[in-house]
Amino acid sequence: HYPGNIFQRFNFSKSILIKDLSIKDSLIYITSREPLFIGGMPCLLDQLVRSVNIRELTLNIKNDLSTVITSFSIEKTGTILDLRVVESSGSYEMEKESLRLVSTLANSWLPALQNGNSIQVEYTIAVVVVREMSSGSESFKVNFRPIIRKGANN
């Protein structure tokens, strides 16, 4: 959260992005930029945190560090398609929960722009679970990492 600060401003009636703190130059708003989650990165992470089912995510975790990397296409319309696991060291349950979690982000994107035109791009999010053992009890830390936005496909 960014208490007291506006991270992103979007005019829904005109479908215009007015401000996003991740973009320093206002010309980039309308010419060339990566896809943006509506509300910005703080809202994307908040959505994942609020939606996670910790029990499913940590079920059958055997490693001290488990990662599931998901990838999907953000279409020219801002919808997501082709959600899939591209790499995993986690359990089947962790993979399944990671896919469910990332699917909650559907329909909440502003598409990427290239020369002022909407384009399709690949977006990757890693779900990382760290298992800690202390005094015979197990605890887990969960991190979400939006990582690489892969090249545009026209």
C-alpha positions, 0 to 999 in steps of 0.5 A: 500500500501507498498510504496517502499517495496516489499511485495510479490515476485512470479515467474510466469514462474516457479510458485514459491513463492520467498518471502512474508512478512507475512511468516517469515521462507522461509521453510514455502514457500514450506512446510506448509502455508495458502493460499496467495492472489497473491500480498499479503494482501495489494493487496487483500485489494486494490482489494476490495477497488477499486471494491466496489460499495459504493451505493449498499453496503450502500443501506437500511442500518439501523444499525450503524454497519452492517456486512456481513461475507462471506466464500469460499473454496480455492481449490488445484488449487487456484480457489475459489468455494462455495462463500456464506454469513455465517452471516449477520446483513446487508441489502440484498443489502449489502449481494449481494454487499459483494458476488460480491466484494469477487467474484472479488478475484477469480483466484488470490490465491496460494493454501494452502500447507500442507507437500508440497502438495496443499490442500483445505481450507476455507477462511472468509472475513467480510465486515463491514459498520459503519454508522455515523450521524452528523448534520443530514447527514449520512456518511459511513466507510467501512472496509474489514477484512480477518478473519479466515482461517478454517481447511484444508479439504484434 
